[in-house]
């Protein structure tokens, strides 16, 4: 009832394929530590591949689908950028949208400030090189689009899957840094989850006739009190 028959059929067929075809094949495969030291290799616990095979097959499909869908909306993207520079006369409907929707300039300016702050915190607090921090922001933007699309189509936000994809990426880029691996995954998972949650709020607001710009301002104001409470609470609980 929530997601419609088409998505429900796709999810059912995929679950059956995973359970009866892909899963049994993966059950016979074992992941072992790539360590060259035989003692370390012997001490490491081998993992059956079937435990994670659904994620590693499903996430690339989901990401490819989400980014392709975003690319197909290129006309909307071009209009958003061109609206910043064009001064052509607008209709009454367009004027109403301009007064009630969130301006693209807010998104661009806020995104730059937030991205710069995130990169700085990652660099100075968690020793993530700034260029890897910038890459994390770029990947987060793309994966947040995918998460939002998945939420809109299936009512399921794949937060964990997005984080695992980042862990895989930075496991290759910075294999010696567990902290960087976890923190970059946290950036993506938090952003993807928050983006999808805020879109749900905005959709509810549209259905109730609320002003999107005022909703955004209220959400924006909540960021500061939430951040202070979260950080302060963490330091109180974890010395």
Beta strands, then each sheet from edge to edge (+ up, - down):
strand 1: 30-31
strand 2: 47-48
sheet 1: 1+ 2-
end
